[in-house]
Amino acid sequence: MTYLSRNSDPRGRAAALAATVAIHAVMGVVVVAGLAVSGVIPLEKGKLIGVNIPLTPPPPPPLDVVEMPKSKVQPPVAPNREIVLNTDSTQTVDVFDPAKPEAEVWSDYPDVRPTVTPPPLPPRPTPSFTPTGAAPLSSPASWITADDYPASPLRQGIEGTATYRLVIATSGKVSACEITASTGNRQLDAATCRALTRRARFEAATDGSGARVVGTYTGRVTWQIPD
């Protein structure tokens, strides 16, 4: 047995105490293991005990720092403008003399002032008239008489009715004659137009403005031998 004096080193005493504790722990483990082998202490089979062991998280990766290129900004430079002030304070006053006529000013350039043309006057309203046709100035029965009967058809006893169409000029006279339905005898048809052109007179036709215009007139003549 070792005896320690009171004046020994404290660190030596701590080491001796730790060794004693370790020896007792080993002896306890041996005893427990022996009891377990002999069946005195039953062993639990298939039971696992999980223990959470806290892990120290890894440090975050360092951030990539991108350095932007520094642009050189030129300070604005004001333009060098020279300001010239008119220091001549002399004023000239023109005195108008009414006794002297103004001088005429001539220019080689044409006068470019715009020419204003007045709008045209509206047309005068024309009076409205009702158009009229050619109207006979005398009875149509007086246009052809028994003396107009041609000699040959008269001797042969030929009679007939002729339908005619007359063109009336602005003067009121017959300017053209047309047989639209014949008597059947050329001489009677010719005698019809000849007598009408010579004797028939009309009031000329007029239009909507009242002016005379060319018109037409239609009629019928029956040639019959007198008793």
C-alpha positions as CSV (number, residue, x, y, z in Angstrom):
1,M,0.0,0.0,0.0
2,T,1.2,3.4,-0.9
3,Y,1.1,6.2,1.5
4,L,0.8,9.8,0.3
5,S,2.0,12.6,2.3
6,R,0.0,15.7,2.7
7,N,2.7,17.7,0.9
8,S,2.3,15.7,-2.4
9,D,1.4,17.4,-5.7
10,P,-2.3,18.0,-6.3
11,R,-2.1,16.9,-9.9
12,G,-0.7,13.6,-8.8
13,R,-3.5,13.1,-6.4
14,A,-6.1,13.8,-9.2
15,A,-4.5,11.2,-11.4
16,A,-4.5,8.6,-8.7
17,L,-8.2,9.2,-8.0
18,A,-9.1,8.9,-11.8
19,A,-7.2,5.6,-11.9
20,T,-9.1,4.2,-8.9
21,V,-12.5,5.1,-10.5
22,A,-11.5,3.5,-13.8
23,I,-10.5,0.2,-11.9
24,H,-13.9,0.1,-10.2
25,A,-15.8,0.7,-13.5
26,V,-13.9,-2.1,-15.2
27,M,-14.7,-4.5,-12.3
28,G,-18.4,-3.5,-12.5
29,V,-18.6,-4.2,-16.2
30,V,-17.0,-7.6,-15.7
31,V,-19.4,-8.5,-13.0
32,V,-22.4,-7.5,-15.1
33,A,-21.2,-9.3,-18.1
34,G,-20.7,-12.5,-16.0
35,L,-24.2,-12.3,-14.6
36,A,-25.6,-11.8,-18.1
37,V,-23.7,-14.8,-19.4
38,S,-24.9,-16.9,-16.5
39,G,-28.5,-15.9,-17.0
40,V,-29.0,-14.0,-13.8
41,I,-29.6,-10.7,-15.7
42,P,-31.8,-11.2,-18.8
43,L,-30.6,-9.4,-22.0
44,E,-33.1,-7.7,-24.3
45,K,-32.6,-8.8,-27.8
46,G,-33.5,-6.8,-30.9
47,K,-34.1,-3.5,-29.2
48,L,-32.3,-0.6,-30.6
49,I,-32.1,2.7,-28.8
50,G,-31.7,5.7,-31.0
51,V,-30.0,8.8,-29.7
52,N,-30.1,12.1,-31.5
53,I,-26.6,13.4,-31.9
54,P,-26.7,17.1,-32.8
55,L,-24.5,17.8,-35.8
56,T,-22.9,21.1,-36.4
57,P,-24.3,22.6,-39.7
58,P,-21.6,23.3,-42.2
59,P,-20.7,26.9,-42.8
60,P,-22.5,28.6,-45.8
61,P,-20.4,28.9,-49.0
62,P,-18.8,32.2,-49.5
63,L,-20.7,34.6,-51.7
64,D,-19.1,35.5,-55.0
65,V,-18.7,39.2,-55.1
66,V,-18.7,40.6,-58.6
67,E,-17.0,43.9,-58.9
68,M,-18.6,46.2,-61.6
69,P,-16.2,48.2,-63.7
70,K,-16.2,51.7,-62.7
71,S,-17.2,54.0,-65.5
72,K,-15.6,57.3,-65.8
73,V,-18.1,60.1,-65.9
74,Q,-16.9,63.2,-67.5
75,P,-18.2,66.3,-65.7
76,P,-20.3,68.6,-68.0
77,V,-18.3,71.4,-69.5
78,A,-20.2,74.6,-70.3
79,P,-19.5,76.0,-73.8
80,N,-17.4,79.0,-73.9
81,R,-19.7,81.6,-75.4
82,E,-18.7,85.1,-75.8
83,I,-21.4,87.6,-75.1
84,V,-21.0,90.9,-76.9
85,L,-23.0,93.8,-75.6
86,N,-23.8,96.8,-77.7
87,T,-22.5,99.7,-75.7
88,D,-23.5,102.2,-78.3
89,S,-26.4,104.1,-76.7
90,T,-26.8,106.5,-79.6
91,Q,-30.4,106.6,-80.9
92,T,-31.5,108.1,-84.2
93,V,-35.0,109.7,-84.4
94,D,-36.5,110.3,-87.9
95,V,-38.5,113.4,-88.1
96,F,-41.4,113.2,-90.6
97,D,-41.9,116.3,-92.6
98,P,-45.5,116.4,-93.9
99,A,-44.5,118.9,-96.5
100,K,-42.2,116.4,-98.3
101,P,-43.8,113.6,-100.2
102,E,-42.9,110.1,-99.4
103,A,-40.4,108.5,-101.8
104,E,-41.8,105.7,-103.9
105,V,-40.2,102.3,-103.1
106,W,-39.5,100.1,-106.1
107,S,-38.8,96.4,-105.8
108,D,-37.5,93.9,-108.4
109,Y,-39.7,91.2,-106.8
110,P,-43.2,90.5,-107.9
111,D,-46.2,91.3,-105.7
112,V,-46.9,88.0,-103.9
113,R,-50.0,89.2,-102.1
114,P,-52.9,86.7,-102.5
115,T,-55.6,87.7,-104.9
116,V,-59.1,87.4,-103.4
117,T,-61.7,86.5,-105.9
118,P,-65.3,87.1,-104.8
119,P,-67.6,84.2,-105.1
120,P,-69.9,84.1,-108.2
121,L,-73.3,85.5,-107.8
122,P,-76.1,82.9,-107.6
123,P,-78.0,82.5,-110.8
124,R,-81.3,84.3,-111.0
125,P,-84.3,82.1,-110.5
126,T,-86.1,81.5,-113.8
127,P,-89.9,81.5,-113.8
128,S,-91.5,78.1,-114.2
129,F,-93.8,77.4,-117.1
130,T,-96.0,74.5,-118.0
131,P,-94.8,73.0,-121.3
132,T,-97.4,73.2,-124.1
133,G,-97.8,71.5,-127.4
134,A,-98.4,73.0,-130.8
135,A,-101.9,74.3,-131.1
136,P,-103.8,75.0,-134.5
137,L,-104.7,78.7,-135.1
138,S,-107.6,77.7,-137.3
139,S,-110.0,74.8,-137.8
140,P,-108.3,71.7,-139.3
141,A,-111.4,71.1,-141.5
142,S,-110.5,74.3,-143.4
143,W,-107.1,73.0,-144.4
144,I,-108.3,70.7,-147.2
145,T,-111.3,71.5,-149.5
146,A,-113.0,69.7,-152.5
147,D,-110.9,71.8,-154.9
148,D,-107.8,69.9,-153.6
149,Y,-109.2,66.5,-154.8
150,P,-106.8,65.1,-157.5
151,A,-108.4,64.8,-160.9
152,S,-107.3,61.2,-161.6
153,P,-108.6,59.7,-158.4
154,L,-111.7,61.8,-158.7
155,R,-112.5,60.4,-162.2
156,Q,-111.8,56.9,-161.0
157,G,-114.0,57.3,-157.9
158,I,-111.2,56.5,-155.5
159,E,-111.7,57.6,-151.9
160,G,-109.8,57.0,-148.6
161,T,-108.6,58.2,-145.2
162,A,-105.0,59.4,-144.5
163,T,-103.4,59.7,-141.1
164,Y,-100.6,62.3,-140.9
165,R,-98.0,63.6,-138.6
166,L,-96.8,67.2,-138.9
167,V,-93.6,68.8,-137.5
168,I,-94.2,72.4,-136.3
169,A,-91.3,74.8,-136.3
170,T,-90.8,77.6,-133.7
171,S,-92.4,80.0,-136.2
172,G,-95.7,78.0,-136.2
173,K,-95.4,76.8,-139.8
174,V,-95.3,73.2,-140.9
175,S,-91.7,72.1,-141.6
176,A,-92.4,68.4,-142.4
177,C,-95.3,66.1,-143.2
178,E,-95.4,62.3,-142.9
179,I,-98.3,59.9,-143.8
180,T,-98.5,57.3,-141.0
181,A,-101.6,55.5,-142.5
182,S,-102.1,55.7,-146.3
183,T,-105.3,56.1,-148.2
184,G,-104.1,53.5,-150.6
185,N,-103.6,56.0,-153.3
186,R,-100.3,57.9,-153.8
187,Q,-102.0,60.9,-155.3
188,L,-104.4,61.3,-152.4
189,D,-101.5,61.0,-149.9
190,A,-99.4,63.6,-151.7
191,A,-102.4,65.9,-152.0
192,T,-102.9,65.6,-148.2
193,C,-99.4,66.8,-147.3
194,R,-99.3,69.5,-149.9
195,A,-102.5,71.1,-148.7
196,L,-101.5,70.9,-145.0
197,T,-98.1,72.4,-145.5
198,R,-99.6,75.3,-147.4
199,R,-102.6,76.2,-145.1
200,A,-102.0,74.8,-141.6
201,R,-100.7,77.3,-139.0
202,F,-100.0,76.7,-135.3
203,E,-99.1,78.3,-132.0
204,A,-95.6,77.0,-131.5
205,A,-94.9,74.6,-128.6
206,T,-93.1,75.9,-125.5
207,D,-90.9,74.3,-122.8
208,G,-90.7,74.7,-119.0
209,S,-88.9,78.1,-119.4
210,G,-91.5,79.5,-121.7
211,A,-89.3,79.4,-124.8
212,R,-90.7,78.2,-128.1
213,V,-89.6,74.8,-129.2
214,V,-90.2,72.5,-132.2
215,G,-93.4,70.4,-131.7
216,T,-95.6,67.9,-133.5
217,Y,-99.2,67.5,-134.5
218,T,-101.1,64.5,-135.7
219,G,-104.5,64.3,-137.5
220,R,-106.7,62.5,-140.0
221,V,-108.2,63.5,-143.4
222,T,-110.9,61.6,-145.3
223,W,-111.1,62.0,-149.0
224,Q,-114.7,61.6,-150.2
225,I,-116.1,62.5,-153.6
226,P,-118.8,65.1,-153.2
227,D,-122.3,64.5,-154.6
